[in-house]
Each structure stands twice: as C-alpha cells, then as structure tokens.
Amino acid sequence: MIPKIKVGLIYGGKSPEHNVSKMTAQSVLKNIDHGLFNVKKIYIDRNGDFDKNLLKDIDVAFLAVHGPNCEDGKLQQYLEQRNIKYTGSGIEASRINMNKTLQHKTFKKAGLLVTKYRGFDRNGTDQIEGFIKKNGLPVFIKPNNSGSSIGICKVGNINDVKKAVDEAFKFDCEICIEKAVENPREIELAILGNNDLVISNPGEVLSKGEFYSYETKYFKPFGTTTQAVLNDKEINEFKDLAKQAYRATGCKGYARVDFLLSDNKIYINEINTLPGFTKISMFPKLMTNIGIDYKKLITKIIELALE
C-alpha cells in the first residue's frame, strides 16, 4: 500500500485577505482526495503567528493563503529556507505578481498591452493630479500590493481622488493608479503546469463594465461563464497572451490570468498566483470546464509542487 502524502494546509495569515483564505482552506479541505493525502491544518493568525512544529514531517505545503505577507514571496521564502516544498509560484514570481507596478512593468517589457499606470508613495502624491490630467478619468486607485479588490476604488470625479488615495494607503505604503479601460469585457483564463501547460478556454465575468469589488467577488457575485463568446482566432490569441504573461513573470504550478477586452484591444489586467478556491471562484470552474474536476485539480497542484 502506497503511503499517503502528508500535506500541510496553510491558511489565515497577517493579510487583509485573512477571511478569504479561510474560505479557500475550508473548500480545499472538503474536496481534497483524502485517500491520497493526510492533511494537517496549519493556521496563521492575524499577527502572523503559528505553531512552527506543525511544519515538521510534512511532504508539501498547500498554500490556501492570499494577499500581502502570504502571496508576495515572503511565505514562500520562509518555506524555502526550511526546504519545504509548497504549491504555486516561487519567491520571485510571487513578488512580481503581487506588486502591481512591477507586474505592469514586466508585462510591458514582454510586449503585452497594459493600460496607462503609475506607482506613487506618500512622498509623491503631489504628482497624482498631473497623472490624471494627462490621462483623464475614470481611474482605478489601488494599494500596490493587494488582491481580491481590497482597498480599490474606481474614481470618475476629481473631487473623489483624495478619499480614494487615503483608502488605498490604508492597505499599503505604495499605491498604483491605472487609467480605466472603457466598458471592457473581463476575460479570465486558468493555467496549470510548470513546464507543460494546460490552459483553459477563456471565461468571462459578466460585470457589464461595473467594478468587480471584494463584495461582488465573494458575497454578491456577478454572473460568470466558463466559455466566453469569442471566435476561434480570439480564443487562441487569449491563450497565447496568457501563456506569455505566465512565462514572463516566472509562474509555476498554477495561476489565473485576467484580461480586459475593449475596442478589439486586449489589455492584460493581472495575474493571480494563488487564485481563490471557493465554490464560486473562477479558477476551479474554468478547469472543470475542460475536464479537470475540483478534486483532480487539487491533486494535480500538489503533484506539480512535488516535481
């Protein structure tokens, strides 16, 4: 009889996405193949503290975490220093894809189309007005290192800029301001793999141009489809661009790649290196659509971490 693989399910964390992480962990625990894996829950509290002894004797860590201190390379570095294998991307890819300005810069260098953007720290806020005057409204004002739309505001009136900037600075010491793409379709693809990649068909968040906020992502979700209405040429183009982005930022294991389609132009929006695994999350739904069900997906992600 083959011994079960010992998995440490890491969740929680000192992150604004602590509660999202709990939802992901609960879903993974419910759906993992308990015939193949022995699962040990490893909870990180909101101060970043956890029982280090729980890491002993595990074969691999399943990272059911999201956001700063968890998805940005810090936790990955901590595990690597202790020779513990873990799911998802490595230190550098995690760092790049959590940092919005660095991510956009990497995309642009790879030849991908990004909207106008600029990063600001607290000492550079006097230049925000100039950026907006040059590029126009509306804009998105975001914490530079965050996910799940936490701390993000869409601003269409110049009088609301300061309030949105203050909100974004609550979550990070740097912010990123992006020119909003007009009435976009939000197209998302799921990628699975290290060297050989499995890429889903493009799905779509049916947002009708509205902002995909934290609340709509997790509690009052927009409609979604795992098969966006696109022609074959467009489908192949999205898959090629997703692959380019995944490779350019050095992703491994799995990720969700998000695009904005407007006036026949495809803008890359972001890569999420640890996409959510809740019942309504797009990543598992996109993979299920191409024949990789939830349980099989979790198994494959663990196998990729052990390669």
HELIX and SHEET records of a PDB file:
HELIX    1   1 HIS A   18  ASN A   31  1                                  14    
HELIX    2   2 LYS A   52  LEU A   55  5                                   4    
HELIX    3   3 LYS A   74  GLN A   81  1                                   8    
HELIX    4   4 ILE A   91  MET A   98  1                                   8    
HELIX    5   5 LYS A  100  LYS A  109  1                                  10    
HELIX    6   6 ARG A  122  GLN A  127  5                                   6    
HELIX    7   7 ILE A  128  ASN A  135  1                                   8    
HELIX    8   8 ILE A  158  ASP A  160  5                                   3    
HELIX    9   9 VAL A  161  PHE A  169  1                                   9    
HELIX   10  10 TYR A  214  TYR A  218  1                                   5    
HELIX   11  11 ASP A  232  ALA A  248  1                                  17    
HELIX   12  12 MET A  282  ASN A  289  1                                   8    
HELIX   13  13 TYR A  294  LEU A  306  1                                  13    
SHEET    1   A 3 PHE A  37  ILE A  44  0                                        
SHEET    2   A 3 ILE A   5  GLY A  12  1                                        
SHEET    3   A 3 VAL A  60  LEU A  63  1                                        
SHEET    1   B 4 TYR A 117  ASP A 121  0                                        
SHEET    2   B 4 GLU A 174  LYS A 179 -1                                        
SHEET    3   B 4 VAL A 139  PRO A 143 -1                                        
SHEET    4   B 4 CYS A 153  VAL A 155 -1                                        
SHEET    1   C 4 VAL A 198  ILE A 199  0                                        
SHEET    2   C 4 ARG A 185  LEU A 192 -1                                        
SHEET    3   C 4 GLY A 203  LEU A 206 -1                                        
SHEET    4   C 4 GLY A 223  THR A 225 -1                                        
SHEET    1   D 4 VAL A 198  ILE A 199  0                                        
SHEET    2   D 4 ARG A 185  LEU A 192 -1                                        
SHEET    3   D 4 TYR A 254  SER A 262 -1                                        
SHEET    4   D 4 LYS A 265  ASN A 272 -1                                        
END                                                                             
